[in-house]
Amino acid sequence: PEAIANLTYNGQNQTLITAGSATNGTLKYSLTGGDATDFSETIPTGKEAKTYTVYYKVEGNDNYNGTESASLDVTIGAKTVSAPTIILSETSFEYDGTAKQPTVTVKDGDTEIQSTEYTVSYTNNTNVAASTDNKAPTVTITDKDGGNYTVSGSKTFSITAADGVVTPPTAIANLTYTGQSQALINAGSSTTGTVKYSLTGADATDYSETIPTGKDAKTYIIYYKVEGDANHNDVAPNSINVTIAAKTVSKPTITLSQTSFVYDGTAKQPTVTVKDVDTEIPSTEYTVSYTNNTDAAAATDSKAPTVTITDKDGGNYTVSGSTTFTILAADGSLTLPTAIEGLTYNGQNQALITAGSSETGTMKYSLTAADATDYSEDIPTGKDAK
């Protein structure tokens, strides 16, 4: 017999030899060994890719002896699959920190290649990457030595980012205006990225890891989000409200630039300074009003000249109070009356003076005494010569 050349694995049994012939006997074959008991006239076949040793001998007849067995080697070569079809059980996974190993099916055309024919290895198969990335998650197949196929190749798949998580920040409670910047929140946290904050807006570009602070008394909107790491999506912005309350000043110190004026007919408005103990409260924090501040009155009078402060809505202080001051009476003015000259007794009452005048009060006269109680606006008259 002769070995059939260039045999290649095809998944079917293939004849290994061209039959030999014998005269005066019967040619028989075995794949088991030279001393085997299974020699047969059947032409040996093989399926797997390997080298077969085909033993043959002649069994003699009544008139001829048989021959000793001989052998020849026949090889079925592994089939080379240059472009195998590699099919994955899943082509996309969501990141969860574990290595992803999709099940592999390899085909030669329509023929599935048994998994015993190749090894499977995985690379870049834990972290997020697209199948088109430079370091994409990859399945690689490599044929096993002595197998029926010469086959290798690779296939990529995707690992998508998982949703991020966040433990939200919490508002710091009971904040009150101090004149200093104060932290507004207790920091949030995330195991899937970096928590960042902004006071500007949900879509702001100034997000930062810095804890937001506030100084003025008002309600602040704190926006926060998570910038995801390489394996997690961002967490969309959310917000919380934090309030710094106005400071209540129950006993403000109200100081006036001047506490005593002299009446001149104009309203008096001394400049006001307000303090919370030693801290001056800016004038923008309150309004100032004045009452009874034109006419003369003492600071202790029931209708004393008064300064009243009232806090402005939305300010940093809840503060109110008042203080009084004094407006002193001005010196009066006088144009003296004059005696009428050349008066002579005529038996009638006669005016004794030409009237005086005053721009600061009412001229009154008495014939009784300087401290008399009968002063009157009437011009004094006399009858008797004296």
C-alpha positions as CSV (number, residue, x, y, z in Angstrom):
1,P,0.0,0.0,0.0
2,E,1.0,3.7,-0.3
3,A,0.2,6.6,2.0
4,I,-2.3,9.0,0.6
5,A,-0.5,12.4,0.6
6,N,-1.7,15.8,1.7
7,L,-4.6,14.6,3.8
8,T,-6.1,17.4,5.9
9,Y,-8.7,17.2,8.7
10,N,-12.2,17.6,7.5
11,G,-14.2,16.2,10.3
12,Q,-14.9,13.0,8.5
13,N,-13.2,9.6,8.3
14,Q,-10.7,9.5,5.4
15,T,-9.0,6.6,3.7
16,L,-5.3,6.6,4.7
17,I,-3.8,4.5,2.0
18,T,-4.2,3.3,-1.5
19,A,-4.6,-0.5,-1.3
20,G,-1.7,-2.7,-1.8
21,S,-2.0,-6.1,-3.5
22,A,-0.8,-9.6,-3.1
23,T,-0.5,-12.8,-5.1
24,N,-1.0,-16.1,-3.6
25,G,-2.4,-14.6,-0.4
26,T,-4.6,-11.9,1.1
27,L,-3.4,-8.4,2.1
28,K,-4.7,-7.3,5.4
29,Y,-4.3,-4.1,7.5
30,S,-4.3,-3.0,11.1
31,L,-3.8,0.3,13.0
32,T,-3.1,-1.4,16.2
33,G,0.3,-3.0,15.8
34,G,2.4,-5.5,13.9
35,D,1.3,-8.4,16.2
36,A,-2.3,-7.2,16.5
37,T,-5.2,-9.7,16.1
38,D,-7.4,-7.2,14.3
39,F,-5.8,-7.3,10.8
40,S,-8.5,-7.0,8.2
41,E,-8.9,-6.5,4.5
42,T,-10.7,-3.2,5.2
43,I,-8.7,-0.2,4.1
44,P,-7.8,1.8,7.3
45,T,-9.3,5.2,7.8
46,G,-8.6,8.1,10.1
47,K,-10.5,11.2,11.2
48,E,-8.3,13.1,13.7
49,A,-5.3,15.1,12.5
50,K,-2.3,13.1,13.5
51,T,0.2,10.6,12.1
52,Y,-1.1,7.1,11.8
53,T,1.0,3.9,11.6
54,V,-0.7,1.5,9.2
55,Y,0.5,-2.1,9.6
56,Y,0.0,-4.5,6.7
57,K,0.8,-8.2,6.0
58,V,-0.1,-11.0,3.7
59,E,-1.9,-14.0,5.0
60,G,-0.8,-17.0,2.9
61,N,-3.0,-19.7,1.5
62,D,-2.7,-23.5,1.5
63,N,0.2,-23.3,-0.8
64,Y,2.0,-20.1,0.3
65,N,3.2,-18.8,3.5
66,G,2.2,-15.3,4.7
67,T,4.6,-12.4,5.1
68,E,5.8,-10.7,8.2
69,S,4.0,-7.4,8.9
70,A,5.4,-4.1,7.7
71,S,4.2,-0.6,8.2
72,L,4.1,2.9,6.8
73,D,3.2,6.3,8.3
74,V,0.3,8.4,7.1
75,T,-0.4,11.9,8.3
76,I,-3.7,13.8,8.4
77,G,-2.7,17.4,8.8
78,A,-4.5,19.9,11.0
79,K,-6.9,22.1,9.1
80,T,-5.8,25.7,8.9
81,V,-8.7,28.1,9.5
82,S,-7.4,31.5,8.5
83,A,-10.6,33.5,9.3
84,P,-12.5,31.7,12.0
85,T,-15.9,33.1,13.1
86,I,-15.7,33.9,16.8
87,I,-19.1,34.4,18.4
88,L,-19.4,35.6,22.0
89,S,-22.3,34.9,24.3
90,E,-22.5,38.5,25.2
91,T,-20.9,41.5,23.5
92,S,-21.6,44.1,26.2
93,F,-21.4,44.1,29.9
94,E,-21.9,46.7,32.6
95,Y,-18.9,47.3,34.9
96,D,-19.2,45.7,38.4
97,G,-15.5,45.3,39.2
98,T,-15.3,41.6,38.2
99,A,-13.5,40.2,35.1
100,K,-15.9,39.5,32.2
101,Q,-15.6,36.2,30.4
102,P,-18.2,35.7,27.7
103,T,-18.6,32.1,26.4
104,V,-16.9,31.6,23.1
105,T,-18.1,29.7,20.0
106,V,-15.7,29.3,17.1
107,K,-16.8,28.3,13.6
108,D,-15.1,27.3,10.4
109,G,-17.8,28.4,8.0
110,D,-20.9,26.7,9.2
111,T,-19.0,24.0,11.2
112,E,-18.5,24.6,14.9
113,I,-15.0,23.9,16.1
114,Q,-15.1,22.0,19.4
115,S,-13.9,23.9,22.4
116,T,-11.4,21.1,23.0
117,E,-9.5,22.3,20.0
118,Y,-8.4,25.7,21.4
119,T,-7.7,27.6,24.5
120,V,-9.4,30.9,25.4
121,S,-7.8,33.8,27.1
122,Y,-9.1,37.2,28.1
123,T,-7.4,40.6,28.3
124,N,-8.5,44.1,29.5
125,N,-11.7,42.4,30.6
126,T,-12.4,44.2,33.9
127,N,-12.5,47.9,33.4
128,V,-14.7,50.0,31.2
129,A,-13.7,50.2,27.5
130,A,-15.5,50.1,24.1
131,S,-14.9,47.3,21.7
132,T,-13.3,49.9,19.4
133,D,-10.8,51.2,22.0
134,N,-7.1,50.6,21.8
135,K,-7.3,48.5,25.0
136,A,-10.7,47.0,24.3
137,P,-11.8,43.9,26.3
138,T,-10.6,41.0,24.1
139,V,-11.1,37.3,23.8
140,T,-8.2,35.4,22.1
141,I,-8.4,31.8,20.9
142,T,-5.3,29.8,20.3
143,D,-5.2,26.2,18.8
144,K,-4.0,23.4,21.0
145,D,-0.9,21.4,20.0
146,G,-1.8,18.2,18.4
147,G,-5.3,19.3,17.6
148,N,-7.3,19.0,14.4
149,Y,-7.2,22.7,13.6
150,T,-4.6,25.4,13.2
151,V,-6.8,28.3,14.3
152,S,-6.3,31.5,16.1
153,G,-8.0,34.9,16.3
154,S,-9.6,37.4,18.6
155,K,-12.8,39.3,19.2
156,T,-13.5,42.4,21.2
157,F,-16.4,43.3,23.4
158,S,-17.6,46.3,25.5
159,I,-17.7,47.0,29.2
160,T,-19.9,50.0,29.8
161,A,-19.8,52.3,32.7
162,A,-22.0,51.6,35.7
163,D,-24.2,54.2,37.2
164,G,-22.5,56.3,39.8
165,V,-23.8,56.6,43.4
166,V,-23.6,59.4,45.9
167,T,-24.3,60.0,49.6
168,P,-25.7,63.5,49.4
169,P,-24.2,66.4,51.5
170,T,-26.3,67.6,54.4
171,A,-27.1,71.1,55.4
172,I,-25.4,72.5,58.6
173,A,-28.2,73.4,60.8
174,N,-28.8,76.6,62.9
175,L,-26.3,78.8,61.1
176,T,-26.5,82.5,62.2
177,Y,-24.7,85.5,60.7
178,T,-21.3,86.1,62.4
179,G,-19.7,88.4,59.9
180,Q,-17.4,85.6,58.8
181,S,-17.6,83.0,56.1
182,Q,-19.1,79.7,57.3
183,A,-19.2,76.2,55.9
184,L,-22.7,75.6,54.6
185,I,-22.7,71.7,54.4
186,N,-21.3,68.5,55.7
187,A,-19.5,66.9,52.7
188,G,-21.2,64.2,50.6
189,S,-19.3,61.2,49.5
190,S,-19.1,58.7,46.6
191,T,-17.4,55.4,45.9
192,T,-17.8,55.9,42.2
193,G,-16.2,59.3,41.6
194,T,-15.6,62.7,43.0
195,V,-18.3,64.8,44.6
196,K,-18.1,68.5,43.6
197,Y,-20.1,71.6,44.6
198,S,-21.2,74.9,43.1
199,L,-23.2,77.9,44.4
200,T,-23.7,79.2,40.8
201,G,-26.1,76.7,39.2
202,A,-26.8,73.2,38.1
203,D,-25.0,73.8,34.8
204,A,-22.2,75.9,36.2
205,T,-18.6,75.5,35.1
206,D,-17.2,76.3,38.6
207,Y,-17.9,73.0,40.3
208,S,-15.1,72.2,42.8
209,E,-14.4,69.7,45.6
210,T,-14.2,72.7,48.0
211,I,-16.9,72.9,50.6
212,P,-19.1,75.9,49.8
213,T,-19.2,78.8,52.3
214,G,-21.5,81.7,52.9
215,K,-21.2,85.0,54.8
216,D,-24.4,86.9,54.4
217,A,-27.7,85.9,56.1
218,K,-29.8,84.4,53.4
219,T,-30.8,81.0,51.9
220,Y,-28.2,79.4,49.7
221,I,-28.8,76.8,47.0
222,I,-25.9,74.3,47.1
223,Y,-25.6,72.3,43.8
224,Y,-23.7,69.0,43.9
225,K,-22.8,66.3,41.5
226,V,-20.4,63.3,41.1
227,E,-17.8,63.3,38.3
228,G,-17.6,59.6,37.7
229,D,-14.3,57.7,37.6
230,A,-13.1,55.6,34.6
231,N,-15.7,52.9,35.3
232,H,-18.8,54.9,36.4
233,N,-21.1,57.4,34.9
234,D,-21.5,60.9,36.3
235,V,-24.3,61.5,38.8
236,A,-26.5,64.4,37.6
237,P,-26.5,67.6,39.6
238,N,-28.9,67.9,42.5
239,S,-29.3,70.6,45.2
240,I,-30.0,71.3,48.8
241,N,-31.0,74.6,50.5
242,V,-29.0,76.0,53.4
243,T,-29.9,79.1,55.5
244,I,-27.8,81.5,57.4
245,A,-30.2,83.3,59.7
246,A,-29.9,87.0,60.5
247,K,-28.3,87.7,63.9
248,T,-30.8,89.1,66.5
249,V,-29.3,92.1,68.4
250,S,-31.7,92.6,71.3
251,K,-29.8,95.5,72.9
252,P,-28.0,97.5,70.1
253,T,-25.8,100.5,71.2
254,I,-27.1,103.5,69.3
255,T,-24.7,106.4,69.2
256,L,-25.5,109.9,67.8
257,S,-23.0,112.2,66.2
258,Q,-24.6,115.0,68.3
259,T,-26.9,114.8,71.2
260,S,-27.8,118.5,71.6
261,F,-28.9,121.1,69.1
262,V,-30.1,124.7,69.4
263,Y,-33.4,125.4,67.8
264,D,-33.2,127.1,64.4
265,G,-36.4,126.0,62.8
266,T,-34.9,123.2,60.8
267,A,-35.2,119.4,61.4
268,K,-32.3,117.9,63.2
269,Q,-30.8,114.6,62.0
270,P,-27.7,113.5,63.8
271,T,-25.7,110.8,62.2
272,V,-26.3,107.3,63.7
273,T,-23.8,104.6,64.6
274,V,-25.1,101.2,65.7
275,K,-23.1,98.6,67.4
276,D,-23.6,95.0,68.5
277,V,-21.4,95.1,71.5
278,D,-18.0,96.1,69.9
279,T,-19.0,95.3,66.3
280,E,-20.3,98.2,64.2
281,I,-23.4,97.2,62.2
282,P,-23.1,98.7,58.7
283,S,-25.7,101.4,57.9
284,T,-26.9,99.3,55.0
285,E,-28.4,96.9,57.5
286,Y,-31.0,99.3,58.8
287,T,-33.1,102.4,58.1
288,V,-33.1,105.5,60.3
289,S,-36.2,107.7,61.0
290,Y,-36.6,110.9,63.0
291,T,-39.5,112.2,65.0
292,N,-40.1,115.4,67.0
293,N,-36.8,116.6,65.6
294,T,-37.6,120.3,64.8
295,D,-38.9,122.0,67.9
296,A,-37.1,122.5,71.2
297,A,-37.5,119.6,73.6
298,A,-35.3,117.8,76.1
299,A,-34.2,114.2,75.6
300,T,-36.3,113.2,78.7
301,D,-39.5,114.8,77.5
302,S,-42.5,112.7,76.4
303,K,-42.1,114.1,73.0
304,A,-38.3,114.2,72.9
305,P,-36.5,114.4,69.6
306,T,-36.1,110.7,68.7
307,V,-33.9,108.6,66.3
308,T,-35.4,105.1,65.5
309,I,-33.5,102.3,63.7
310,T,-35.3,99.5,61.9
311,D,-33.6,96.5,60.3
312,K,-34.0,96.0,56.5
313,D,-35.7,93.0,55.1
314,G,-33.2,90.4,54.0
315,G,-30.4,91.8,56.0
316,N,-27.8,90.2,58.2
317,Y,-29.3,91.6,61.4
318,T,-32.6,91.6,63.2
319,V,-32.1,94.9,65.1
320,S,-34.3,97.8,66.2
321,G,-34.2,100.5,68.8
322,S,-34.3,104.2,69.4
323,T,-32.5,107.0,71.3
324,T,-33.4,110.6,72.1
325,F,-31.6,113.9,71.9
326,T,-32.2,117.5,72.9
327,I,-33.1,120.6,71.0
328,L,-32.5,123.7,73.1
329,A,-34.5,126.8,72.8
330,A,-32.7,129.6,70.9
331,D,-32.2,133.1,72.3
332,G,-35.2,135.4,71.6
333,S,-35.0,138.7,69.6
334,L,-36.5,142.0,70.6
335,T,-37.2,145.5,69.2
336,L,-37.8,147.6,72.3
337,P,-41.0,149.7,72.8
338,T,-40.4,153.4,73.1
339,A,-41.9,156.0,75.4
340,I,-44.3,158.5,73.8
341,E,-42.8,161.9,74.5
342,G,-44.7,165.1,75.4
343,L,-47.7,163.6,77.0
344,T,-49.9,166.1,79.0
345,Y,-52.8,165.3,81.3
346,N,-56.1,165.6,79.4
347,G,-58.4,163.7,81.7
348,Q,-58.4,160.7,79.3
349,N,-56.4,157.4,79.2
350,Q,-53.5,157.8,76.9
351,A,-51.1,155.2,75.3
352,L,-47.8,155.4,77.1
353,I,-45.6,153.7,74.5
354,T,-45.1,152.8,70.9
355,A,-45.2,149.0,70.7
356,G,-42.1,146.9,70.6
357,S,-41.8,143.7,68.4
358,S,-40.2,140.3,68.3
359,E,-39.6,137.6,65.6
360,T,-39.2,134.9,68.3
361,G,-42.2,135.3,70.4
362,T,-45.1,137.6,71.6
363,M,-44.4,141.1,73.1
364,K,-46.3,141.6,76.4
365,Y,-46.5,144.4,78.9
366,S,-47.2,145.1,82.5
367,L,-47.5,148.2,84.7
368,T,-47.2,146.1,87.9
369,A,-43.8,144.6,88.2
370,A,-41.1,142.7,86.3
371,D,-42.3,139.4,87.7
372,A,-46.0,140.3,87.6
373,T,-48.6,137.8,86.5
374,D,-50.7,140.3,84.5
375,Y,-48.5,140.7,81.4
376,S,-50.6,141.3,78.3
377,E,-50.3,142.2,74.6
378,D,-52.3,145.3,75.3
379,I,-50.4,148.6,75.0
380,P,-50.3,150.1,78.6
381,T,-52.2,153.4,79.1
382,G,-52.2,156.1,81.8
383,K,-54.6,158.9,82.8
384,D,-53.1,160.7,85.7
385,A,-50.1,163.0,85.4
386,K,-47.2,161.0,86.8
